[in-house]
Amino acid sequence: MFEKMDTNQRVIIATVLSLGVFLIYDYFFMPKSNPSKSVQTQKEIQENVAAPKTNNETVEEKSQNKPQSDNQSTLLGEELVTIDSKHFTMKIDNIGRIKQVVLKDKRFVTENGEHIKLFNDSKLPKPLEIRFSDEKTNLEAFKVPYVSDKKDIKIDDKPVELTLTQNLSNLKVVKKIKIYPDGHYDLKVNLSNEKKYFISPGFRPDVRVDGYTFHGVLIKEADNTITMIDDGDAKGIESFRKAKIAAAVDRYYSTFFYDLKKGLNVVISKDEEENPIIFVEGEKSFEISGYLGPKDYNILKNINPELTDVIEYGFFTFIAKPMFKILLAIYNFVGNWGWAIVILTILIRILLFPLTFKGMVSMQKLKDLSPKIKELQQKYKGDPQKLNAHMMQLYKKHGANPMGGCLPLLLQIPVFFAIYRVLLNAIELKGAEWILWIKDLSVMDPYFILPILMGITMYIHQKITPTTITDPMQQKIFQYLPIVFTFFFITFPAGLTLYWFVNNILSIIQQIIVNKAFESKKAVQKEAK
């Protein structure tokens, strides 16, 4: 197919493909307000507490028997314990669940300046929520409140422990929780007698959900395979034996259970919107570890390096993950994420220099050959086979490659997508300042300065780049591309726009060098004649 295309068509296709990437991004990525459901009443929440059933049984989404107690709504979900630390405030309710986590660091604020809350009050299950397979026990467990040995807890540099106890008619449930300053915890559950139950790390955080980044459930299986189930794609009951990590995530935040040695028996259920819900099968005496908070690489790495797998980079993770480590190393050296992006862009350009240089040289050669190519096209207008044969001879004689301009672009696409995913998913950029007006690299430039500079540099690069395009319509398309791209980049995160802007500057410098080299070569050839 490509052999039958001329250079102009190849360039147009390459450009349209690139533009298509950004069209898709603009449509899917930009945060969209979720159609908000009305907040469930406590009674409605109470009805949706059936435990997932395994062994080929059908899952009950709602309990058939409704609670009878008139005062249960006052019991369900009332605050029992407050844990306060430098980085977060955690609320535990009287059903033994983590009701809410509020992040206190300066960078974790909403547009209104309020501290970020991880969980949607109307979404079930909550972290540490237990559901029993026995329906009678399950219903009672959502009526009888827990008691705690502590009410208000302050975490400084050392972890704190608390004990929650629930006395049911024929069962005593004890949860011992050890909470660490970084947001991870160890949990021990003890039952007075055998009862089959499941415990959940909770429904995913509901802070930053958009149409492009992943939000749903991520499972790291026993063989280290990563399985992801998007919101809206849950099929029903799915089981994972001896899984290492079971995480519910949005773009920047996560709540998850993990056991990196023995593994977890995980069951994925679904809610009425087919969103995946994590449950882990418990035992009479059961121990598990968990985490709630930002998907910050350093925090997760310090708990255990394996937990960084919760940070998802998409299809090109094998490129993106090392790239983020390089970006992090640069940041640790320069102390600023904006300058770290600039330096990383320069390093990537150096790495890709042989490819981009080849592409530029190839375009120069094709431009020089364009008069001869036009002659051949006129001469063999009605004979495509002869035209292709003579054009191949022409290319071979002058060492030109008709695919030389497109191939380097195609080979760079994985690198671009990798850096794109890194800058999109790195919570480290949230609240990260660069210079003067850029106060947060994870959101758009508030004054549109970077997108405009990006458009200007794209226009300059376009003007100094040799082209063989002679068709007026194709020329117009290329003339308007910098304007189109500028409008797209207006809504992009400043960190990503910064990368593209610096990349354009480096492309301009490289193109000037190539152009001057060819001019010198032509001058030498003229003198020789």
N, C-alpha and C positions, 0 to 999 in steps of 0.2 A: 504494500500500500504506500509506504513512505517513498519507495523508489520512483513512483509515478508522480509525486508531488514536486513542485519546484520549491526553491528556498523560501520564497514569499509565503507560500501556503504553510510550510513547516513552522515558520516564525509566528504566523497568525494563530495556528493551532496551539503552539506552546503558550502564547500569551493568553488565549481564550481559556486554556486549562488553568493557568495561574489565576486568572480573574474569577473563574468558576469556584476555585478554592475559597476565595474571599467572599463571594456571593453566598456560598453555603454557610460560611462562618457567620456572616452578618445575620442570616436568617435564623440559624439555630443557636448561636452562642449567646447572643445578647440576653441578659436576664429578663425573664418574663414573670409577671406576677401570676402565681398559681391561682386557679379559680378556688377561692377560699370557701371551704364548707363551713356551715355554722358550727360553732363550738358545741361539742356533745355535752349533754347533761351528764351528771354523775351516774344517773340511773342507766342511761344508754351505754355509757362506758362499762358499767357493771355487767351488762348483759353480754358483752363481747369478750368473755374471759375463758372460753373453752380451751383446754390444752390440745396441742397437736397430737394426733393419733398415728402410730406407726403399725408395722406388721400387717400391711395391706388393708387397714381400716380407713374409712373415710374421715376426713377432717371435719370436725364440727366448728363452723365459724361462730355460731352463737349458741349459747346454752339454752336448752329447751325449758328449763325451770328457772323462773325469774326470782330474784331475791324477795323475801317476804317482809323483812324488817323495815319499818317506816323511817327509822333514824339512820339507816345505812349510808344515805347520801352525805350525812354530816361526818361519818367516819371515813369514808373512802377518800383518800388523797389529802387529808389534812397534814400540815407540816408537823414533823416529829423532831427532827434533828437538823441543825445548821452547822456545817463545817466551813470555816473561813480560813483562807490562806492568802498568801501574797498574790497568787495568780488566778484564783477562782473562789467562788462561793458555791457550795453544794447543798441542796435541800433534799432531805430524805423524808418521805411521807409515812403515815402510820399503817400502810400496807407493805412496808418494808422495801420500798422502791426508791430509786434516785429520781426524784420528781423533776429537778431542774439543776442545771449547772450554768452559772454566770461567769464569763471570762472577764477578768479585771485588768489585764494588761492594756496599756494605752492604745495599742494598735487594734485591739479587738472592740471596736465601737461601730454602731450603726451610723447611717447618714444623719440621724437626729442627735448623734453624740451620746447615745445610750450604750451601756455595756451589752455585748452580745449574749443572748440566751441560746443555749444549744438545742433545746427541745421544744416542739410544738405541744402545748398543753393537751390538745385534743387527740394526739396520736398515741396509739398503744402498739406494743407494750412499752412500759418504762424499763430502764435498766434495773436489773436484779429482780424483776417481776417473776414470781413463781406461778406456774399453772399445773395443777394436779390432773392426772388422767381420770381419777375417780371424781365424778361430777358433784357428788354431795360434799366431799372434802373441798373441792375447788370453790364451790359457792360459799361455803363457810369461811374459807380463807380470805375472801373478799368482803366479809362482814366483820370479822374479829380483828381488832387493831393490834399491831405490834407494840411492845414497850421497849424502851432503850435505856441502857445504863448511863447514857450521857445525853445532854440536850444541846448545849452550845460548845463547839469544839474549835480550838485555834490550832492551825498547823504552822509551825515555824520551819525549822530545818530538818526535823525528824518526823517520821510517819506517826500517825495516831491510830488507835484502835477503838472500836465500839462494838457493842453486842446488841443485836435486836432479837427479841423473843416473842413468839406468837403461840398462845396456848389454845389449841382447838379442842373439840370435845374428845377426840380419841388420838390426838397427835400434837406433839410439841415441836415447833420449828425454831431453830436457832441459827442466826446469821452472824458470823464474826467477820468484820470488815476492817482491814488494815489499809489506810489511805495515805499515799505518799504526796509530797509537795508538788511533784510534776504531773499529777493527775492520774497516775496508775494506781491500782489497788489489788490486794489479795483478798479473796473471799473463801470462807469456810462455811458450808451448810451442813447442819446435823439435824436429822430427824429422830424422834424417839422410837419410831418403828418404821418398817418398810412401807413406802408409798411411792408409786411411780409418779415422777414429776419432771417438768422441763423448766429451765430458767433462761431468761433472755438478756442480752446486753442492751436491748431497747431498740425502738425504731430509730432510723438514722437521724442525725442532726438535721434541722430544717432551717439553715442559715443562708447558704448560698447555693441555690439550685437554678441551673440554667439548662438550655436545650442542647448544649454541646458537650459539656464535661459530664463525667460519669457520676451518677448518684444511684445508690441501691445497696446491694450486698456483695462483698468480696470474700471469697473463701480461699485460704491457702491450704491445700490438701496435704495428705501425708507424704506424697511423692514430690512436694513442692510446686505442683501445678497450681496456677492461679485461675480460679473460676469466678466469673462476675455475672450477676443477675441484675439487670436494670429495673428500675421502678417501672411498673406497668407490664413487665415481661415474666413475672413469676407464674409458674405452671401449676403449682400446688405443692404437694409434698415431695421434697427432694432431700435425700439423706447423704451425708458425707461422714465416713467413718475415720476416726483418728485424725481429723483435720487439725492443723496447727493454729490457725487464726480464723475467726469468724467475725467479720467487720461490717458494720452498717455505716455508710459514708455519704457525705455530699462533697462538694468541690474541695472544701478546705478543712472539714472537721470529720471526726469519726467517734463512734463508740464501739468497742469490740472486746471479745473474750479471746484469750489465748492460753495454750498449753503446748509449749514447744518440745516437750519430752514425751509425755504419754499420749497427747492428742485429745481431741474432743469429738464426741458423737453428736454431730450437728444435724438438725432438721430445719429445712427452710419451708415455712408455710407462706400464706399470702393473705392480704387483707381484701376488702371489697373492691379496691382499685387495682388489684393484682400487683401490689407492691410486695416485694419479698420481706419476710419477717424471720429473724433468726431465733431459734430455740436450741438449747443444748440440753441433752438428756442428763439428768442428775442421778445421784446415788444417795443412799442413807447418810454416809459421810463423804462429803464431796468438797474438793478444793479446785479453785480456778483463779486465774488472774485476768484483769481487765484494764481498760483505759478509756477515758473520756476527754476529748479536747481537740486542739488543732493538730493537723497532720504535719507537724513541724519535724523536719528531718533530724535535727540534733536531739530533740526531746526523745523521739522514738529510738534513735540509735543508742542513746545513753541508757535507756531501759533495756533494750536488746536490739542489736543491729538487724536481726531478722524481721523486726516489726516495721522497718522502713518499707517493706513490701506492700503495706497498706496504701502507700502513696502511688497512685496509678498514673502512668504516662501514656497509655494507649498502645497502639500496634508497634510503635518504634521505641518501646521501653528499653530495649537492649542498647540503643544509642542514647536515649534521653537520660537514663539513670547515671551513666558515667559523665554525661555532659553537666548534669546538675552538680555532681561531686566536684567537677572542675570549677563551676561557677561558685560553689560554696568555698572552695579553697582560695579562689581569687578574692572573694568577699572577706574572708578571714585575714587576708593580707592587706587589702586596701581600706576595709571598714565601711564601704558604701556599696549598696546593691546596684545603684545606677552606674557607677564607674566599673563595677564588676561585669555588668552586661556589656559595656563598651569594650573592655579588655577581652572578654570572651568572644565578641564579634570579630575583633582583630585576629585572635588566634584561629577562629574558624576560617576566616578568609585566607590566612597563611596556609592552613591545612589544605584548603580547596584551590589554592593558587594554580597548581598545574592544570587542573580541569578548566577553571575559568579562563586562564591564559590561552589554553588551546582553543576554547570557544571563540575568544576575541580574535585570535590570529586567523581562525577559519573564516570568520565573518569578513575580515579585511580581504582575504584572498578571494572570497566569493564576490565581494564588491568590485575588486579589480577585474574579475572575469565577467562581470555582468554584461558589458557590451558584446563580448564573444558569445555568451549564452543567448543573448537576444537574437544575434545573427543566426545561430543554430535553430532557435525556435521558429524564426521566419522561414528558414531554408527547408526545414523538415516538418512544416506545420501539419501536413496530412499524413505523416508516417511516424507514429509514436515510438515504434521499435528502433528505427534508425536514429531518431532524436535522442533516445536514452543511451544508445550505444555511443554516439559521438560525444554526448555530454560526459559519459563515464571516462572516455578517452581524454577529454579536456581536463577533467578533475585530476586524473592520474598524472597527466603531463606536468601540471602545475602544483601538485601536492596538496590539492584542496579536498576537503571532506564535506559533502553536502549535508551530512548529519552533524558536522562539527559544532554548529551553533546550538543545536537542540540537545545533543547527548549530555554535555556538561550540565545543562539545566535540569534534565531528568535525573541525573545522578545526585544533584544537590537537593532534590525534593525530600528524601528521607531525613537529611540533616536539618532542613528548614522545619519540617513537621516535628522533629525531635525538640528543637529549641523552642518552637511554638508551644508544644505541650509542657515543656519545663516552665516557661514563663507564665503559662496559663494556670498551672496547678501549684506553683510554689507559693505557699502561704507566707513564706519569708518576705515576699515582696509587699505584703499587706502592711500599710502604714509606713513603708520604707520611703524616705525622702531621697531626692537626687540633688537638684539645684534649684534655688530660689522658689519657682512656682510649682514644682513637682513635689507634692507632699505625700503622694501615695502611688507607687509604681504599679499597683494592681488594678487601678481604675483609670478611666480616660483622663487625658490632659484637660484640665478645666478651662484653659484659655486657648486650646487648639493650636498651640505654637508648634509642638512636635509634629502633628499631622501635616501642617502647612509646610514646615521645613522638609518633611519627607517627600511631599509632592513636588516641591521646588527641586530637590536633588534628583528625584526621579526624572523630571523634565530635562535637567541639565545632562544627565547620563544618556537619556534618549537622544538628545541633540548631537552629542559627540560620538555616538555609537554608529558605525557604518551599517548601512542597510541596502538591500537590493530591491526594496519595495518601490514599485513605480505606479501601481494601481491607485488612483485618487481615493477610492473608498477605504482601502487598507491604510493609506497614509492618514486619513482622518481618524480612523479608529485608534491608531497609535498616538496621534496628537492629543486625543481626549483621555487616554489612559491615566496620565498623572492626576488629572482632575478627579476622575472616577475613584482612583485609589485613595486620594486625599479624603474624599467623603467617607469611604469605608473606614479609614484609619481614625477618623474623628472619634468613633465609639470604641476603639480598641484600647486595651490596657496600655498605659504609658510605657511600661517596660517593654512590651512587644513593639510598639511604635519606635521606641528608642533603638532597639535592635535593627529594625529595618532602615531607619534614618542613617545610622552609622554604617550599615552595610552599603547603602547607596553612595555615601561619601568615599568609601574604600573602592567601590566599583568605578567611580569617576576618576580617582587617582590612577587606578590600574589601566583604565581605558586611555587616559592621556599618555601614559608610558608606552602602551602598545601603538597608539597612533603616531607618536613621535618616532618610534623605532621603524615603522613602515615608511614614514616620510624620509628618514635618513637613508633607508635601503633604496628607495626610489631615486634619491639624489645621487647616490653612488652608481646606480645602474645607468642613469643618464650621462654621467661623466664618462663612464666606461664606453658608452656608444660614441 
